[in-house]
Amino acid sequence: MRIMGIDPGYGIVGFGVIEYSHGRANLVTAGAITTKSDMEFFSRLRVIYNDMQGLITHYRPDELAVEKLFFNTNVTTGIDVAQARGVTLLPAIMQNIPIYEYTPLQVKSSIVGYGYAEKKQVQEMVRNMLHLADIIKPDDASDAVAMALTHGLSLGTRQLMKKYEESAGKQGGL
């Protein structure tokens, strides 16, 4: 199974693709889509959309994992990030690729085992899990790979739940 993780933004969109095979995750690629701060906002969205469309077409993920957004203070920035997130996900939506959302707390818990872990701890665990020589850079790409790994780790749980639900249905429930 090929999973693409996305760390949304409008200045930098992190992406990472991992391949799960025989219970092991392997890094396919990681990087970032960047837009210049002096670009008009809608031009930035066009760059993000076009680049994401190219990545989806080239890497052909089976599923996509993305950070679930929440905002505390700056509503304007939140709206801009939400718009960028929408155009980031649109190529996957148009190709009927299932999309799953995870909070930063869920990612940190899944990768490090502690929901309030520091970014460096998450990066180091991602490096270890994928048997890499160095941590993934930039940070946004590392976050996206952590998102993809989190989704991959949840696959086993989801498959077990599906089997349980199917067997419970055959037996008339609990």
Buried (B, 14 or more C-beta within 10 A) or exposed (E): EBBBBBBBBBBBBBBBBBBBEEEEBEBBBBBBBBBEEEBEEEEBBBBBBEBBBEBBEEBEBEBBBBBBEEEEEEEEEBEBBEBBBBBBBBBBEEEEBEBBBBBBEBBBBBBBEEEEBEEEBBBBBBBEBBEEEEBBEBBBBBBBBBBBBBBBBBBEEEEEEEEEEEEEEEEEEE
